[in-house]
């Protein structure tokens, strides 16, 4: 019996390394059409066969689950925080981004959009925000060092690193959305395809270019981590024997393309583009004349409304700046034909292969309308096991000022005026750019908004995800911004469903924490 053949009555399990993503996807897809083992399939097939198979079954027959089997690691570097938020807005996404807690963003630089001749106004606001970031990060570190003595049992480098992270937690509120960041993602080819299509549909030029570069990166030869080592081995072989074995050279240096077939046809999603325009217009007409009503940080919206009301509300909500409750109450006051028309707008431009918009993800028991700073939202945004409906960034909700129980305030650190001036200048620049420019250039005014800016998003989820988020995000090592949101989620459930309160194991965010505990 071959060493590769499983023994009778014994399950065979083995990890796989070295196969190209699309070849591996094809090999796994063959399980449904062949009795070959994966070892046998991988030895038999080639990239050319994989491409032929995928062109037939993926594109012609619509077996899109095949693309779920091809996982592609990618690095995305030197993109703005705004573009990063758009990029990671996928329900099936795995990755990591540069941390504003552990990295100094003073030397990151920033992205400058096309502002139709108003670049100087933008640059002045961004430069002031970065000067404020520099001053607050250093000033808060000095204040924390004076206020929190080092325990004898704690090493100096750990002490300094912990307090520096606390200082960055405060300073990050000043980072503009234009700030450069970097991230890595590992996604399957189907997610990458929908991600690229969504990015190509964006109203931001930077994001559309990002979509093009992701598509190109999937089709071009990938960077080979072993390239230099393999080249050295081959050069040594040639120095010794005068030749380099062609087979070995092909094996070690052959260019590998991550997903040349599965992503090549990704284009802008016209369904999403047309529907966005129509729903934005419908939202403006429906809410015309209404002021944005005051709303709590977290509003647990009851689920007693008819499903049609929830659907229409969820479709309109991302295209305005009103709270979910205010939009829902307005929708509920419409007659049935008008509500049906709003829902129909969500499907009017839908193509044959388009999935329904995220707004149709309705029926979740718990719906949290959350109003918080963008910096804290970026952490909440990472929770994928729920439906998130995001609104665009705006100055309409004001900005947050960092505060945490037991931690020195900006006022106590002598930094409040620096903070306030940078915020006010950034908001003033945003308003001047938004109101003085047309279409896309006006959209780009959002780049100068700082992470302290309040943003609104709807989170729909089940009980298990609510408990998970509340427990994880209320932890004492977390940032005070999302800790308060997690606590407010718990309190909202406790008020509305008191019998469920015992499920939660949350940390009381009102209690001062040990600032050296991370």
Beta strands, then each sheet from edge to edge (+ up, - down):
strand 1: 71-80
strand 2: 95-97
strand 3: 180-188
strand 4: 298-301
strand 5: 366-373
strand 6: 387-390
strand 7: 454-461
sheet 1: 1+ 3- 2+
sheet 2: 4+ 5- 7+ 6-
end
